[in-house]
Amino acid sequence: MNCFPDGTSIDSWFNENPQIELSNLGEQFFITDYQILDDGKEHTKEFQDLIDKVFTLGGGVIVVPKGTFITGALFFKQGVNLYLEKGAVILGSEDLFLYPSRETRIEGQTRIYTPALINADNVDGFVIAGKGVIDGNGYHWWKEFWDAYKEDNNCSNLLNGRPRLIYISNSKNCVISGIKFQNSAFWTSHIYKCHHLKFINCSFYSPKEPIPSPSGDAIDIDACHDILIKNCYMEVNDDAIALKGGKGVYADLDPNNGPNERIIIEDNEFGFCHSVLTCGSESIHNRNIIVRDNKINGAWQLTHFKLRPDTPSLYEYISIENINGTLTGSFINLNPWTQYAVSIDREDMPISKVEHISYKNCHLEAGIFFNVSKGNNYLIDDLSFIDIEVITKNKGTDITNINNVKINNVVIKEHI
């Protein structure tokens, strides 16, 4: 496939596989030369001082050697890269005071909230690479959240200020390569208003037991364009890849929000997750998304289209092809999403649409094939299923009840 689903040509940038070498990242600054030690103590100030020093010197790469190094929130600057050698671990501190609140982007809003462990804003060419681990040390935050949830199961995700693992905003030409991201207190990686950014050969892990990681998404893409996710492994206790971009009755008019466009997700492997690809629940426009040549082993859903009644959404020109493996839940889930929805007070509220969605050459075992319902506040148009084989216990709703559905060589085998 040499073009996006709407016929737009795929730029050659998507085919370039960057080989990240430490020697190519600028002057090297080993953290152990700057009193950042593997001594069981947190070294947030020393780490930030080093970032600031490298920035004032014109840039370079901060190198983390083998060992475990504890820190709170860090803020990277233009020209300062991060490299973790094999056996290196950056471990997030459990002390919330080391993550001082500031304006950031979270759950479709720009607001005051806890920053991530690793933050980078307005950087060009930022690189996080190597063979090490960035660990959010999220266990106590998870426990605190679930304790609150037992008291009130409507409690918000934002209740206890859980930090994300990495947050990159307003940036371009970035590469995240080779790193294992694990145990984030909240979302694992979040990119906002970025373009030409690649996740290559990374792995993402957040547990579903014994203490489930609440909202431990692997990659959240928020108002971005030209994004590549390739050769990664994801096993997380929520969505593997979630397309965000804004929420609320007037979300389409808010300049802080925006569409996600030209995203390719290929050659990845997915273990347990709630969904391989989710549109929403804070999303206004996703266009030209390709999910191809991926393997699935035990994900709950392949695709989930969340339609908030209080947010105008357009999900269009999305292609899912060459997918193999097993699902415990839905092949496609397209339904209203009412969690935390607010009343609608807008007279000219645009109707939400899901259109030009295609599935091709997919061979999967699934709990449910077609989990789709019509709604009064959204339209579904032009779904196509070509060369599909699904082994399932439940065929789901009647696929022919949806307008303009194209079916060619679709085989549904009932699993007993």
ChimeraX attribute file (.defattr): number of C-alpha atoms within 10 A of each C-alpha:
attribute: neighborCount
match mode: 1-to-1
recipient: residues
	/A:1	8
	/A:2	10
	/A:3	12
	/A:4	21
	/A:5	22
	/A:6	14
	/A:7	10
	/A:8	11
	/A:9	11
	/A:10	16
	/A:11	13
	/A:12	8
	/A:13	11
	/A:14	18
	/A:15	9
	/A:16	8
	/A:17	10
	/A:18	10
	/A:19	9
	/A:20	17
	/A:21	10
	/A:22	19
	/A:23	9
	/A:24	11
	/A:25	20
	/A:26	15
	/A:27	18
	/A:28	18
	/A:29	19
	/A:30	16
	/A:31	18
	/A:32	13
	/A:33	8
	/A:34	12
	/A:35	12
	/A:36	21
	/A:37	19
	/A:38	17
	/A:39	11
	/A:40	9
	/A:41	13
	/A:42	21
	/A:43	19
	/A:44	20
	/A:45	15
	/A:46	16
	/A:47	23
	/A:48	17
	/A:49	14
	/A:50	20
	/A:51	26
	/A:52	16
	/A:53	15
	/A:54	23
	/A:55	18
	/A:56	13
	/A:57	11
	/A:58	12
	/A:59	20
	/A:60	21
	/A:61	25
	/A:62	24
	/A:63	21
	/A:64	25
	/A:65	20
	/A:66	14
	/A:67	15
	/A:68	20
	/A:69	26
	/A:70	22
	/A:71	26
	/A:72	27
	/A:73	26
	/A:74	21
	/A:75	17
	/A:76	22
	/A:77	20
	/A:78	20
	/A:79	21
	/A:80	28
	/A:81	25
	/A:82	21
	/A:83	27
	/A:84	23
	/A:85	18
	/A:86	15
	/A:87	13
	/A:88	21
	/A:89	23
	/A:90	22
	/A:91	22
	/A:92	28
	/A:93	23
	/A:94	19
	/A:95	10
	/A:96	16
	/A:97	11
	/A:98	19
	/A:99	23
	/A:100	14
	/A:101	16
	/A:102	11
	/A:103	11
	/A:104	16
	/A:105	22
	/A:106	22
	/A:107	18
	/A:108	22
	/A:109	17
	/A:110	13
	/A:111	13
	/A:112	13
	/A:113	18
	/A:114	24
	/A:115	27
	/A:116	31
	/A:117	27
	/A:118	23
	/A:119	18
	/A:120	21
	/A:121	20
	/A:122	16
	/A:123	20
	/A:124	18
	/A:125	16
	/A:126	26
	/A:127	22
	/A:128	20
	/A:129	26
	/A:130	23
	/A:131	17
	/A:132	22
	/A:133	21
	/A:134	25
	/A:135	24
	/A:136	30
	/A:137	19
	/A:138	25
	/A:139	17
	/A:140	12
	/A:141	22
	/A:142	23
	/A:143	15
	/A:144	13
	/A:145	22
	/A:146	18
	/A:147	12
	/A:148	16
	/A:149	15
	/A:150	10
	/A:151	9
	/A:152	10
	/A:153	10
	/A:154	11
	/A:155	14
	/A:156	12
	/A:157	14
	/A:158	14
	/A:159	11
	/A:160	14
	/A:161	18
	/A:162	24
	/A:163	28
	/A:164	26
	/A:165	30
	/A:166	23
	/A:167	23
	/A:168	24
	/A:169	21
	/A:170	16
	/A:171	22
	/A:172	23
	/A:173	16
	/A:174	20
	/A:175	19
	/A:176	19
	/A:177	24
	/A:178	22
	/A:179	24
	/A:180	21
	/A:181	24
	/A:182	24
	/A:183	25
	/A:184	35
	/A:185	29
	/A:186	25
	/A:187	28
	/A:188	30
	/A:189	22
	/A:190	23
	/A:191	24
	/A:192	26
	/A:193	22
	/A:194	25
	/A:195	24
	/A:196	20
	/A:197	25
	/A:198	22
	/A:199	22
	/A:200	22
	/A:201	19
	/A:202	21
	/A:203	22
	/A:204	24
	/A:205	25
	/A:206	31
	/A:207	20
	/A:208	16
	/A:209	8
	/A:210	6
	/A:211	13
	/A:212	17
	/A:213	27
	/A:214	23
	/A:215	19
	/A:216	31
	/A:217	29
	/A:218	30
	/A:219	22
	/A:220	22
	/A:221	23
	/A:222	27
	/A:223	27
	/A:224	28
	/A:225	23
	/A:226	22
	/A:227	26
	/A:228	22
	/A:229	22
	/A:230	22
	/A:231	18
	/A:232	22
	/A:233	22
	/A:234	27
	/A:235	27
	/A:236	31
	/A:237	24
	/A:238	25
	/A:239	29
	/A:240	28
	/A:241	23
	/A:242	24
	/A:243	28
	/A:244	30
	/A:245	32
	/A:246	33
	/A:247	24
	/A:248	22
	/A:249	20
	/A:250	17
	/A:251	22
	/A:252	22
	/A:253	11
	/A:254	12
	/A:255	8
	/A:256	16
	/A:257	26
	/A:258	24
	/A:259	23
	/A:260	29
	/A:261	20
	/A:262	24
	/A:263	26
	/A:264	21
	/A:265	22
	/A:266	20
	/A:267	18
	/A:268	21
	/A:269	20
	/A:270	24
	/A:271	20
	/A:272	25
	/A:273	31
	/A:274	27
	/A:275	29
	/A:276	28
	/A:277	22
	/A:278	22
	/A:279	27
	/A:280	26
	/A:281	25
	/A:282	26
	/A:283	34
	/A:284	29
	/A:285	26
	/A:286	27
	/A:287	22
	/A:288	24
	/A:289	26
	/A:290	22
	/A:291	22
	/A:292	22
	/A:293	18
	/A:294	22
	/A:295	19
	/A:296	24
	/A:297	18
	/A:298	19
	/A:299	27
	/A:300	23
	/A:301	27
	/A:302	26
	/A:303	21
	/A:304	24
	/A:305	21
	/A:306	20
	/A:307	28
	/A:308	27
	/A:309	24
	/A:310	23
	/A:311	26
	/A:312	25
	/A:313	30
	/A:314	22
	/A:315	26
	/A:316	21
	/A:317	23
	/A:318	23
	/A:319	21
	/A:320	23
	/A:321	21
	/A:322	18
	/A:323	22
	/A:324	20
	/A:325	18
	/A:326	24
	/A:327	28
	/A:328	19
	/A:329	22
	/A:330	27
	/A:331	26
	/A:332	20
	/A:333	21
	/A:334	19
	/A:335	17
	/A:336	19
	/A:337	15
	/A:338	13
	/A:339	10
	/A:340	11
	/A:341	14
	/A:342	13
	/A:343	10
	/A:344	13
	/A:345	10
	/A:346	10
	/A:347	6
	/A:348	7
	/A:349	16
	/A:350	16
	/A:351	14
	/A:352	23
	/A:353	18
	/A:354	22
	/A:355	19
	/A:356	21
	/A:357	21
	/A:358	20
	/A:359	21
	/A:360	20
	/A:361	19
	/A:362	23
	/A:363	18
	/A:364	22
	/A:365	27
	/A:366	27
	/A:367	22
	/A:368	22
	/A:369	25
	/A:370	18
	/A:371	19
	/A:372	21
	/A:373	15
	/A:374	14
	/A:375	13
	/A:376	9
	/A:377	16
	/A:378	19
	/A:379	15
	/A:380	21
	/A:381	15
	/A:382	16
	/A:383	20
	/A:384	17
	/A:385	20
	/A:386	17
	/A:387	16
	/A:388	20
	/A:389	19
	/A:390	24
	/A:391	21
	/A:392	23
	/A:393	16
	/A:394	19
	/A:395	20
	/A:396	16
	/A:397	14
	/A:398	11
	/A:399	17
	/A:400	10
	/A:401	11
	/A:402	17
	/A:403	13
	/A:404	14
	/A:405	17
	/A:406	14
	/A:407	15
	/A:408	11
	/A:409	12
	/A:410	15
	/A:411	13
	/A:412	16
	/A:413	14
	/A:414	12
	/A:415	12
	/A:416	7
